[in-house]
Amino acid sequence: MEKRSRLGAVMLIGLGTAMLLCQVTPAFMHGAFVLAIIALSFGALWAMGGERFGWAKVPAMFFSALSGFVFFVSLPGVSFRMWWPLLIVAAGLWIMRRERRLLF
């Protein structure tokens, strides 16, 4: 079986899984599942594609982080208005520390 057709099959399996999960899960989880399936598709492309598809690692990590964020935001009963400023501050501190420009 050729690698190209295998990658297409993995993408179609992911799409079918997303459609199935959207039918059997609560509505607040749909966005997170769709983003997770996109992340898994890019991850499969990166894992199965070899050196030629090394670029797919970045979108896989981005969409997986975005999926987790959307899942956290959409949880019922959790007021995200209280948490998003803290996450923005934490991201800024992480970037500054990474660049070693943290003042304290």
N, C-alpha and C positions, 0 to 999 in steps of 0.2 A: 504494500500500500504506500502510495506516494505521500511525502510529508505535507504537501499542499492540501490534499484532500482530507488528511487527518486534522489539520488545523480548522478547516471549514466544518468538519463534523463536530469538533469540540465547540465551536461557536454556536452551531445549531442546537446542540445539546444544552448549552447555557441559556439560549433564548427560550427553548421549550421549558426548561426548569423555571425560569423567571415567570413565564406565563402561568405555569402550574402553581407556583408559590403565591402568585397574586390572587389566585382563585380560592385558596384554602387558608390564607392568613388574614388577620385583621387589617383594616385599611391603613392604619397608621404605620404599618411596616412596609408598605409597597415601595416607597421611594428608596428605602435602605436596601431592599432586596434587589431592585433593578440596578442600583449602583454597585452592589456587591457582585452581581453577575457580570457587569461590564468589567470590574476589576479582575474577576476570575478569567474572563476571556483574554484580557491583556496578559495576565499571568501565565496562562496556558500558551499564548503566543510566544512569550519570552522563554518559557521553560522548554517548549518543544521546538522552537525555531532555531535555536543555536545562536551563533555569533551574529548572524544576519539580522535577527530581531532583538538585539540587545537593547534597543531604544524602548521596547515595550515595558521594561521594568519601571520606568518613571510613571507612565499613566496607570499601571497596576497599583503602585503604592499610593498615588494621588486618589484614585477612585475608591480604594479600600479605606483610606482615611476619611474621605468624604462620606462614604457609606456609614461608617461608625458615627460620624458627626450628625448625619441626618437621623440615624436611629436614636441617638441620645436626645436630640431636639424634639423628636416626634413622640416620645414616650408620654402616655397620658398621665396627668397628675404631676408632672415635673415642670415647674415654671422656669423656662430657660432665661427669662429676663434677668434673673438673679445671677446666672453663671457666665453669660457670654462676656461681660467686661473682665472677669478674672481670667478667662481663657485668652483674651487678647493681650492682657498684661503678661501672662505666662509665656505666650509666644514671643513677645518682644524681648523679654528677659532671656529666653532661650537663644534667640538670634544674637543678642548682644554677647552672651557668654560664649557662644560658638565663635564669634569673631574676636573674642578676648578684649572687648572694649568695656566690659562691666566695670563700673567705677568702685564698687564696694567689694 
